[in-house]
């Protein structure tokens, strides 16, 4: 099958781009190196759209949350990732979390069912010299292709470290110490709708003494040794290793992933406090698969060595006998200085037959990566059809994120970015408390008009 578009990379962005093109009858070659004898330091399988870090797509609230609004907008565009997430969803309060294996299988099955899509397990070492191409190789681009990209851009790619959180077997957690709850019962209604019980997180409590001892262990634990070329690579704040957070101050974790506010520990109930008391700090675990057998440690990305992870994390109350289905890890993450190198249609200015999509553009997060892949696919489809491309309005989550990547961000200080309301055109005539609802209301109106013109 002679292809019209060559997509390199079968992750979130590449899979979504392939779907948007193939469902319009466009012939696509999707190249994925995993399954062809190659892999990356972070992937565990050769499945398309494999989730290698968290299993959460974060908030699904499309009325007050920017990423929830992005979910909504992608659904309006018939997103494959959102459809697969609906089938693979597991209880997680107001968040959209999925069973990793089910999600990947759903994505791959849908793509394989497309008659104009060819999935090829191969490593691509150089950028194609002609033909419409979408590069969606993500943060773990193969070194040979990364070298080719560097030669084409004429600039060094930026880089940072991305860390993976451990996953614990549910039956190894001591529920005589830990308990189920969602902070302030937030997301309880959404949880009930998804078949949960409104208490979707396992909470492991710490006293002040236990917290300070744990903090010391994190700092003292043996860490992964960096290679020479990795030594000065910065971290992205949204995926900061827990021990790096700990090094920023003894209280940092208590105001981050170990925040205890709103969590009454029923094991500490008294006559005076029948619902229990807040612990000094808490470690939360979130369901990682539909069966509820695997739970990941929220915010506990780490670069501790594996033996140290087992030793240190078993000092957490409730995890004394924890068995780990996956320990944390660390990998280098690379991305382009997109505002400088890409035009408003994600095309490489020096080679406009090539588009980039996903995390390699400097967006951060599964949903953001998939959404940029979706846009790249829609842009290529319009180009093949001979239609002018009209970008989504900047008042939408899609439009705001795209504008940031392709020129609105400050190029000199460009860093990976999650979607957030700070990227949207401001609303000055709305009270601060109502501003989020106003952003989403405006976006949905503008999105409906834009989708109608696709």
N, C-alpha and C positions, 0 to 999 in steps of 0.2 A: 504494500500500500504506500503510494507516494504521499508524503505528508505535506500539509500546508503550513503547519506550525510545529516546531520542535521545542518541547518543554524539557528542560534538564533539571531533574530533582523531583522526587515523588513524595515530598513531605506535605505539610498543610497547604502551603501556597501553590505548589505544583499540582497537587491533586485537585484543588478548587479551580485553578485555571484550566486544567484539562477538562473538567466537567462542564464549565461554562462554554467552552469551545465545541466539545463533542456533541453536546445536546442540541447545538445549532447546526449539526451536520458537517462540521469542519473536520478535516482529516488531521489527526494529531499523533505525533510520536512522543511518548512519554518515556524518557530515559531515567532509570534509577539504578545506581551502582550497587545498592544492597541487593543480594540475591544473585549477583553475577560474580561473586568471589571477593567482593570488597565490603567493608563496613566502616563504622566510625567508632570513636572511643565511647560514645554515649548510647548508641542504639543496641537493643537486645534482639531484634528480629529483622526480617526483610520486608515486613508489612508496610504498605503505603500509609502515610499519615500516622506513623507511630508517635505516640506521646512519650517523650523521654524525660521530662521533668515532672511537673505536677499533673494530676488527672483532672484538674479543674479549669474550666473556661471562665472562672470568676463569676461575678454577679450576673444574674439573669433579669435583674430589675430594669425594665426599659422606661421607667418613669422618672427615676432619680439617679441613675448610674450611667456613665458614659459607655462602659463596655456592654452593659445590658442593652443600651440603645443600639450599639453596633450589632449585637445578636439580632435584634429586631430588623435592622436594615438588611442584614445578610439574608434573613428569611424572606424578605420581600423580593429578593433577587434569586430565589430558588437555590439557595446555597446547599451544596452537597454536605458540607461539614456540619451545618446546623441540622440537616435531616438525619445524618448519622448520629449526631449527639443525642437527638430526641430518642432514638432507638436504643442507645447505649447508656442512657442516663441512670445515675444512682442517686439516692437521697443525699443532699448536702445543703439543707436549708434553702436559702435564697440564691445559692450559687448553682451553676450548671456544671456538675461533675459527671464523668463518664467512666464506664468500664473500658480500660485501654484496649483490650483484645477485641471486644465486641465492636468498638468504634472503628478500629483499623480495618477489621473484616468487612464492616458495612461499607466503608469508603471504597475498598478494593473491589468488592462485588459489584457496586454500582458502576464503577469505571469499566470493569471488564465486560459489562453488559452493553456498553456503547459500541455499535458496529464500526464507527469511524475512528476509534481510538486503539492504538497499538502500544502496549506496555512492553518495553524492552529492558532487560536487566543488563546494563552496560555502564561502564565508567566513561565519561566524556572528559578528555584531557585538555582540549583547547576550545575556545569559543568558535562557533561556526563562522566562516567568512562571509556567508550570505544566507538568505532565507529567514523568514520570520522566526525568531527564537525568544523564548522566555526562560531566563535563568532563575531558578528557584531552589538553589542548592543549600540554602539555609546557613546557619552559623558554623557548620562543619564541612565546608566546601573542601573537596579533595585538593591536596597541595598542588598537583599539576594544573588543575583548572584555576586554582587561586592565582598561580603564577601567570597564567594566560590573561586572567581578568586584570591583574596588576599591570601587565604590559599594555592592555587596551585602554585602561583608565589613565595611565600616566601618573598615578598617585598611589601611595601605599594605603592599603585598607587599614582602618582602625581595628582594634581588637580589645576584648575584655574577657573575663572568665565567667562562666555560667556553671552553677553548682546544682547537684541533684539531691533531693531529700530521700532518706531511707523509707522503706515500706516494712511494716510489722505485721506478722500473722495475728489475726484477731484473737484466736484462742490462747495466745501466749501472754495476753494482757491481764493483769490482776484487777478484776472489777470490784474486789473488796476494798481497793484503794482508789481506783479511778471511777469515774461516773459519766453518764451520758447527759449532755446538755448543749444547747445553743445559747450564745451570749445574749442576755436580755430576751430570750425566746425569739430572737431575730430569725426570720425565715421559717418559723414554725408552721405557718399556714402553707407556705410553698412546699415544705417538707411533707406535710400531711397529704397534699395533693399528689405528691410523687410516691406515696406509699410509705413514707417514713413516719416517725412518731413525734416529729417536732423537736427531737433531741438528737441532732445528727453528728455531734462531735464527741469523741472520747476525750475526757479531760483528766490529766495526771497532775495532782496538786503538789505544791512545794511550800514548806515553811520558809521563813527568812533564812534560817541556818542551812537548810537544804539547798536553797537557791544560791547562797554565797559559795557553798562548797562546790556546787555544780559549775558555777561561773569560773572558779579556779581550775577545775578539771578541763573545761573547754580551752582555757588559755594555755594550760600545761600539756595538753594532749599532743601526740606526735602528728605532724601535718604532712601532707603530700609534698614532696620536694619538687620544686619547679625546675624545668629545663632552663638553660641560659636564655633562650629566646622568649621565655614566658615571664621572666623575673619582674619586669616593670609593666605588665599588662594590668590595666585597672579593672575593677569589678563594676558591674551594673547594679545600681542600688536596689532594683526590684528583685534580684535573685542573689542577695548577699549571703555568703556562707555564715552560718550561725556563730562560728568562732571569731570571724572578722567583726560582726556586730558586737560580740562580747568585748572585743579589744577596744571598742570606742567608749567604754564606760561601764561601770558595774550595773547601772540601772537601765542601760539601753535595751536589753532584752525584755525587761518588764514593761516597757512602753512600745514594744514591737510584738513579735510572735508569742511571747510568754505573758502577755497582758492578762491579768486576772479579773479585770473589771466586769461585773455583771454575771459572775459565775459562782453561785452558792454551792458549796460542797456539802451534799447531804450526809456524808460520813462524819462531818464535824457538827452535826446538829446538836443543840442543847435545848433545855426548857426555855431559855431566854431567846434563843435563835433557832426555832424549829426547822427552818429551811436550810440551816447551815450557814457557814461564813465563807467569805472570799479567801482563797489561799493567797500567799504572798506573791506567788507566780504560778503559772500553769503551762503545761505542754499539751497542745491539742493535736489529735489525730483525726483525719477525715477519711471516710470510706473510699476505697480505691477500685473496687470491682463490684459488679452486680450481686454477687453471692455474699458480699459483706465479710469475706474471709481475709482481705488485705486492707490495711489502713496506713496512710502515709502521715509522716510527722510534719505538720504544717509549719512552714517557715524554717525547717531544719536542713536546708541545703548545707553541705559540709565538704571540707577538704581534709578532714581527719582521715588518717589511714584506717583501713577496714577493721583491724584488730582494736584500734583505739575507739572507733565508733561503738563497737559492741561493749567494750569496757565502760566507756563514759555514759552512753545512753542507758545502760542498765542500772545506773545510779539514780535514774528518774523514778520516783515513786509510782508503782503500778507497772513499770517495765523491767523489774528486777530479773524476770525470767524471759524477757522478750526474745522471740526468734524472728530473724530478719529475712524477708523474702528478697529484698534488695537493699544493699547498703548504699550510702551516698557516694557521689563521685564528682569529678571536676573536669571540665573540658574548656578549651579555648573557643571563643565565639568571635567571628569576624563579620564586619559589615562595611559597606561603602559609605563614603561621604556623599550621600545621595543628593543633597541640595546643590552641590557643585557639579556632580557627574551626570545626573539624570535630568531629562526635560519633564514637562508637566504630564507626559504620557508614559512615564517610567522608562523611556528609551535612553540608552547610552548616547550621549551627545556626540561622541566620537565614532559611534557605529550604530546608527538609529534603527537598524534591523533587529537589534537586540534590546529586549526589555528585561528588567530585573524585577523580582517580586519576592515578598516574604521578608524574613528576618535579615537577609543580606542587604536589604535597603535601609536598615536601621529602625524598623518598627520592632516592637518588643511584645511578645505574647502570642499564644496560639491563635486567638481570634483575630488579632491585628494582622498576623502573618497570613492567615487564610483570606482575610478581607482584601489585602493588597494583591494576593494571587487572583482573587475573583475579579478585581478591577483590571488587572493585566490581561486576563482572558477576555473580558468584555471589550477592552480597547483593541485587542488583536482581531476580535470578531467584527467590530465596526470597520476596521481597516480593510479586512478581506471583502466585506460587503460594499466597500466604497462609500461608506457613510461618514459624515463628520462626527467626531467624538465630542460629546458634551459631558464634562465631568459632573459628578454629583455635587450639589450645592455645598458650599463651605459651611453652611449652617447644619449639615448632617454630620454624623460621626464619620461616615466614609469620606465625605468631602474634606472635613477638617484634617483627618489623618493623612489623606493623599496630599493636600496642600502643604502640610508640615514637611513631609518627606521630600517633596519635589521643589522646594524653594523657599517656603516660609520660615523654616528653621534657620538659626544662625549657624552658618557653615563652619566657622572657626571653632565653635564649641559644640558641634553636633554630637549627640549621644543617643543611644537607643531610647525609644519613647513608647509608652503605652498610650492608648487613647484616653483622653481626659477632657473635661469641659474647658480647661485652660487653652485648648487648641481651637475652640469655637469662637466665632465673632461675638463680642461681648453684648450683653443686654444691660444697658445702664438704667433703664426705666422700670426695672423689676426689683422688688425687695429681695435682699440676699437670701432669706429663708425660702423664697419661692423660685429662686433662680434656676435650680436644676430641673424642676418640673417645666419651667418656661422653655429651657433649652430643648428638652425632649419633645414638647408639644410643637414647637416651631420646626424641629427637625422632621417629625413625622408628616407634617403638612407638606414640607418641601420635598421630602423623599417620595411621597405618593405621586407628586407631579413628575418627578424625574423618572421613576420606574415606568410610568405610563408612556414615556417617550423612548424607552429602550427598544 
